[in-house]
Amino acid sequence: MKILLAELVLTSLGSTLNADLPTHRRVFELIRSAILNHQLKGGSRLPSSRNLALEIGCSRNIVIAAYEQLLAEGYVEARIGSGSAVADTLPSFR
């Protein structure tokens, strides 16, 4: 099932769930959850930080921070010239 990441983030971002967290952390948690719930499959490309920021109406820095955290924790892989994609093998800690 293909989902639009921006739709998922927008739908959940407006809720009061985890409203006490900074926005970049909430975006990270939403994308991470979509990966762990197999809504985003291994190898799926993530939209560029610029496009996702425009779609959800936030600063690009927020999306960059979320993507960097996903990369640091092993949920996504950065591919030079191809952007970021969901990692085929997810980290064993959750």
ABEGO torsion letter per residue (X at the ends): XBBBAAAAAAAAAABABGAABBAAAAAAAAAAAAAAAGABBBGBBBBBAAAAAAAAGBBAAAAAAAAAAAAAAGABBBBBGAEBBBBABBBABX
